[in-house]
Structure formats: C-alpha cells, structure tokens
Amino acid sequence: MHKLGRGHRDKVQQFMAITGTSEKVALQALKASDWHLEGAFDFFYSQPQIRAVTDSRHLEELYNRYKDPYVDMIMVDGVSLLCNDLQVEPQDIVMLVVSWHMKAATMCEFSRQEFISGLQSLGVDSIEKFREKIPSLRAELKDENKFREIYNFAFGWAKDQGQKSLALDTAIGMWQLLFAEKHWPLVDYWCQFLQVRHNKAISRDTWSQLLEFAKTIDPQLSDYDAEGAWPYLIDEFVEYLFENGIVQRRN
Amino acid sequence: MSAQKKRNFKIEAFKHRVEVDPKYAEKTWKILEHAIHEIYNHNASGLSFEELYRNAYNMVLHKYGEKLYSGLVTTMTWHLKEIAKSIEAAQGGLFLEELNRKWGDHNKALQMIRDILMYMDRTFVPSNHKTPVHELGLNLWRDNIIHSHKIQTRLLDTLLDLIHRERKGEVINRGLMRNITKMLMDLGSSVYQEDFERPFLEVSASFYSGESQQFIECCDCGDYLKKAERRLNEEMERVSHYLDAKSEAKITSVVEKEMIANHMQRLVHMENSGLVNMLVDDKYEDLSRMYNLFRRVPEGFSTIRDVMTSHLRETGKQLVIDPDRLRDPVDFVQRLLDMKDKHDKIINVAFNNDKTFQNALNSSFEYFINLNNRSPEFISLYVDDKLRKGLKGVTEEDVEVVLDKVMMLFRYLQEKDVFEKYYKQHLAKRLLSGKTVSDDAERSMIVKLKTECGYQFTSKLEGMFTDMRTSQDTMQGFYASQYSEMGDGPTLAVQVLTTGSWPTQPSTPCNLPAEILSVCEKFRAYYLGTHTGRRLTWQTNMGTADIKATFGKGQKHELNVSTYQMCVLMLFNSEDCLSYKEIEQATEIPASDLKRCLQSLACVKGKNVLRKEPMSKDIAEDDAFYFNDKFTSKFIKVKIGTVVAQKESEPEKHETRQRVEEDRKPQIEAAIVRIMKSRRVLDHNSIVTEVTTQLQSRFLPNPVVIKKRIESLIEREFLERDKADRKLYRYLA
C-alpha cells in the first residue's frame, strides 16, 4: 500500500469499504480498470466468484484439525474427518471439485499449501462456511468449461505420482463417477470394453480425448469419422460396439 | 514547201449508233443453239470455234446476255431430258455403262460450250449473279439425271448391289464404279454424301452387323479376328480403288463398330479361345491381331488390359496361396519368374511393348506377390539356393540375368524389410558354412540391392563380408603365433563376427570337449591380446566340425558335423552307450536343439553314426544311444551337418515376424518425428500419408500402428494435440 500514490490509496480504501473485499482484490480490480473506480466496480461485480475475506488464523486451525500427526499433510484419516464435518460421503464427486480448487497433486492427500490456499480461493475459513459452499461447488460441474477442466484435472490427481498413465481400475471408477454427472450412455460399454480388451493403463491423451468423444459423437455413432484422429483405443471401442451389435454399422 | 496552215486535228467521237438488227439477237442465238445441238450430237467438228465465240461475245455486248443464258439453260435441259430417257431405257448391267458414257459426253460438251461462252461466263455471269456455265452444267446434270426419280433410286441400288456382290466374293467392274463415284463427287460432295455415301454406310453397317453375328456364332476368337481383319483390309482397299478417300475413315469406323466394338466382350471372354486362352497358350499371332484391331475402337485396349489383369491376378493368387506350392520355396519363386518371363514376352511380341500393358503386369504382380506374407522369405531362399549351388558353372552374364530377374520380383515386395531380415540370416549361414558358389555373384547381388534400396539396406551385409575377410587374417596371425605350441591338437578355424552386422542369435550354452576348449581359450587369449576392450562369445549353434571316425571293421570316415553334433559324438570316445538324459547333462545343449541334433545322427538313413533304442523316429527322454559300429557309407567324407538355410517352421516364422514388427516401430517413430520437425503443425491424415510415402521403399506401414506411435510420442511429450482442433498435432521442441 505504501508504494501507491495518495490518489490510488484513497481509491483502494473506497473500494474496500464499498465491496467489503480485501486489499488484494481491490488492487486487482483497480489495476484492471486502470484506476477508474467505476470501471473497477464493473470488473469486480462481473467476476463469478465473490472473494470473501478469510482469516488466516482460522485456516491454520482448520488445517491442524485434519493434519496427520506424523507428516505435514492431510492424509486419509484427515480427509475422512473433513468429509464427515462437511457432511458429504468421501466418494462424493464434490470432493473432486474441492481437490480441483486446491490444485491437489494427488487424491486422498492435501498438503498445507494446497489446503490453505484452496480454502482461501474458495473464500471460506470455517467449516460452516465450507459446508455452505458445497452446493455451489456441486453446481460447478454443470458448467461445460469447468467440467472439462475438472475432468482433465482428475487424470493427474487420480494417477500414481510416479506413473505417466492411470491404472485401469482407478480410471474406470473415475469415469463412472464423472459420467454420472454428465450423462454419457456408452460409459458402461466403454468400461466393459476396456476390461475385456485392453487391460492396461490409460494414457493422458486417451483420457482427455474420451471426453471430446462423449461430447461430440452421438451414441449411435452417426458422426463418428474413422479418419478423425481419435486415439486408437477409441477406434477399437467403436469396432467393439459394431462387432457386438450394440450400434448398427453405417455404410 | 509552203507553210501550211496548221490545223488542229480532232478526232471526233464515233457518234453514230450501230444499228442492231432487232432480229440480230434471235439470229445469233439460233446459231448458237444450233451449235449446242451439234455438240450434243457429236457433230462438233463442223463448227468454227472462233465464229461461235464471236457470236456469243456480240450477244453479251449488245446486252442480250440474259437471252443467251436462259437459252443455254433451256437447250441444255432439253438435251439432258433426252439423255435421261436413254439412260432409263438401258437394261440391267448396261445402265451404269450408259450413265457413265453419257456423263463423259456431257462433260466434253460442257467444256466446249463453256469455251464458246467464255465471255459471258466472265462478264455477264458474275455481274448478274448467275451460276457459271460449268457449274450450271453440273447442276443441270444433277437435277435432270441423277435426281430424276427413275434414275436416282436405280443408281443407288445398282451401286450398292455391286458392292454387296463384291463383298460376297464376286468380281465387279471397279473402273466403272470409280467413274460413277467420281461423277458424284464432281457434282458436289453433298451429292456424293447424300446420294451414295450415307446409304452406303447404313447398308454396310447392317451387312456387317449380320455377318459379324453369323461369324461369332460359328467361329472361335482367333478365326473371327482374322475375318474381321480381312474385312477391314478389304474395305480400305475398296475405298482406294473406287470410292472417295474421305470415305475411308467412315467405312472403317463402321466395320470397327459392327465387327469389333459390338462384340468385344464376347470375343474376349469366349470359352476355349478367348483372350485368356490366348495368353495361356502363347498365341502371339492371335494376340497381336487382337491388339491391332482393338486399338481402333474406344475402350479396346482397356478391355484387353482389364481381362489380362484379372487373369494375372487370379493365376498369381492361385500360385501363391496353393499350399502345395508353398512346400518348396525355390520352386515357388521359379514359377513366379517363369510367369513373369512368359508375360513379358507376350507384351513384347504381341502387344508392341505397350507401356500401359507393362504397367498392368507390374501392378498385378505387386498385388498377388504380397498376398502371401512369406514371399519375402521365399525369394531370399531362392537366391540362397542359387548362390549356394544353382549357379555353379554358369557364366557371369547368365548370373547377372538371373539375379536381375530376381530383383524384379524383389521390387514388387511391399515388405522389403522382412526380406532384408531373411537375407541376412541366409547370407550368414552361407558365409559361415563356406558354401557359396561365387563371391562375385554374392557381391553382385549386394550391389543390386544397394542400387535399389540405398546404402543403409546393405551396410550390414557388407559388414558380414568384411568380418569374414578379417577373420582369415586373424587366423593367419593366430597360427603364426602358435606355431611352436600347436602339436597334435585340433585345428581351429574361427570367424569373428561383429555383433551389429550379423543376425542376432541368442547364445546358447554348450559344453565343449576338453581338447576343443583348450585351443579355444588359446585363441581367445591371442585375440583379446590384440583387441583389448572387446568381448568374445562362442556361438556354438553356428559352428561346424570335421571329425575322423573309425568304425567296427576299421573303416575310417571323415564326418562333417555341426558343433553340437561334435560335442555329442565326442562323448562316445569314453562311453559306448549313453542315455538321452546323460547326453543332455553332459553337453547342456538346449532340449529342442539337442533332439534335432540326435535325430540327424541316429535316425537318418546313410548317416546314422549312432544307433538308438528304441528305433523310433522321435527322440524320447528315456532313449539310449550307442555308437554304431556297423555304420557304412560309400563316401569317405560324410556330411551330417544341419546348418542349411531352410524354410522356417511356424514358431520361427512367428518370431521373425514379431521382430520385424518391433523393428518397424522405431522406424515409424523416426519418420513421424522427422516430418513433424520440419512441418511443425500437421493434421492426422497428412502425417499418415507422409509416413507411408517415406517408408514405402521398405514396407507398408499400417495406419493403426502409425496412430499408436503418434500416441506414444504424445505420451513422451514429443508431440501434442492442438487445443482448438483435435485432429492437428504440434511438434514440441
């Protein structure tokens, strides 16, 4: 704040008073609008998320509640407890959304950094606030773009740290979870096909391309193009569907 | 002289009119009319040309041109009508003759009349837009004779009838015909065309349509074509003799259409005599005739080509998938070569070396050779056979000829990398067993392969030759250094093979007999002394040995055996009887190899230096082996070795194929990376096309494999998909 000129400082104060946000947010908005107060308000209110102020002391307390006694991380037990407090099941997909906000590196673990900055970005510093946020987090899955980001995030999050590919069982579990939200009629056949024919880990490319496939190609495969540069696994899946008469082949 | 008054001379215009006698015109015309009559009555000799000319001249001069002209028309017309009657009256064959004669007369008369009336022709006619005299004469002839209703049809019918008869074999008066047709031409090309040519073509068409139908029912293909050719020649001759030259193209196309084009399919597919039979029976003359005739009609060549192509493909396919043929690879390839030779000759002799046919032949061969995925192996075996013994005593040029022909087949292969693998294996065996007929022939083959496929293809093969030479030098050096110490030990000949150049073989365990082992160690020490940093591994599965053996009655034989066989036999120096298990334990040779080795020592007639109990053909775990004292052979030197190149067994074939597939993956990846590095961004289909093009000289990559390689490269972060267009790939530097 001391680096700003007096005019700017005043504007920051005004902004904070009116919107009730933190200095950081005020600075962001004013910079974006070239230090015009009206423009800054426009900028701020057009943001989808209203960043509320969080108290870092509360966050520390929260973290310590869930942290593992031996390691500076929230591990399985901690996550369990967190879910309990939030009144959600551990395998509820909203936890994936939470992990996404936290930019968690791997499932069932949160580092201090991840947990705290995650909660900050959500604008919650207590369990009550967190619980209240859950429905809106769930709603984010309905947004196309967010869903894609979450879906692609899930790959890195669900796989083992040292591996490049995602183990098949985990992948199938994730798909069933994700496609329960965004309905894809062929998801069961896909999982069946993989178990019968493929039996190997899933590459990142296949993972991300599958979403495109589910979104753009209709279940009767009428606009599937064999020259469409789909990963070979998806081509084989299409063959599998034709062979087993699940979809009629078109000439 | 007195000066005279000068007078101006004036020549005054001729003022007074020439009085023309009103009857002058009529009188003059009468003279001329009379002259015309006389001319037509062949009585011209009494006339004075000069007088008549002057009369005509005067008439025109005095503005009586019109009278003269119309008088001419009337008179001539009258004469022509008389002539028409006389022609009509002519009977039968005399009709044409009469017509011809009268035509000649008319022409002569016309010429004379024209000469007389030349002044009118030159002045009155053009300025009054009248038809010139000569032309007028022709037109009048046309209108009054040719188009007279009694003559017109009769003329046409007579002409057509004569032609028809000539076609049927009668002799007709060609000179007369020529005159008549020339007459028609002179009357104007439209007269010729309308009054003769068009009906002539129509009639000819139906004639040939009928005749061709008749022929095709009763003739075979070759005969039919002969007849067609004859008719065609006939018509051309006819035209040259008595028709207008322009009719040639028209009548020939009629014959071509009726006799050839309409029956093309039937001819070509005729049973027992069609194109396929001609090809099979090498009927060069018939094929040549077909080629020359069919070239005249649209789709003619393509019809022949298509039938030939499908015949070749079918025959070739039968050849390559016939299980009997597959038993003998050398025979298999020989048959392919024979088939190629045969058809090359046909194209050369009968089809005029036509490039399009050559291409059809090539594409057919390429098609069916690749139907059998063992073709590369078999071609390599064929070369192996030739280089091993087939080319013994053959001259250098003939060797080149054989190898060049093999190269032609090689070019058709899509999977050249498979061929390379087998060629390497077979070459290795040839080199190591020393069984090559001619080093020059080997080298010549390598050179041909290099020319065809580039340096990389043959660099390893050449490495193999180098190793052989180097080994010889090494051996010399070895023996020179060991001279004093060798004594009675076995003589060793070592070939040192550089691992990268020779086909990879897993090294198998094998316990060498003590005597052999010691001399081997001496060699190892010598070699490593001069080449530090290298590692030597004995390839016991590839060696040979010559052993002297003494049998029951003291007969000595020299046995040429493989290293494995030597190890087994040496065991019998200390034992008379050994069980399979004991042999296995002592030698540590892998079971499948050991069984094969024992089979060749004990179960082959004439080579059974060991005796087996029980005497079955297969080796069982509890068999017992005895040294066969009773072994006899009429040869002193007996060859029992089994290191000859053979057609692979199923599992071996499978293994080789797998290795080939594995080798292809990095090649495909290298191609993808090369392409992406230079293009930076490219869509999927273009990558597949480019990779296929780049690799086609070695093999045909499978698009699915290419796709998998792309995905593997994405995994390893060499490439990424474009964010906006998922069909596009980007190179990641």
HADDOCK unambig.tbl for C-alpha pairs under 7 A between the chains (distance, minus, plus):
assign (segid A and resid 203 and name CA) (segid B and resid 715 and name CA) 6.98 0.50 0.50
assign (segid A and resid 227 and name CA) (segid B and resid 685 and name CA) 6.98 0.50 0.50
assign (segid A and resid 228 and name CA) (segid B and resid 727 and name CA) 6.50 0.50 0.50
assign (segid A and resid 229 and name CA) (segid B and resid 684 and name CA) 5.71 0.50 0.50
assign (segid A and resid 229 and name CA) (segid B and resid 727 and name CA) 5.41 0.50 0.50
assign (segid A and resid 232 and name CA) (segid B and resid 704 and name CA) 6.88 0.50 0.50
assign (segid A and resid 232 and name CA) (segid B and resid 707 and name CA) 6.44 0.50 0.50
assign (segid A and resid 232 and name CA) (segid B and resid 708 and name CA) 6.36 0.50 0.50
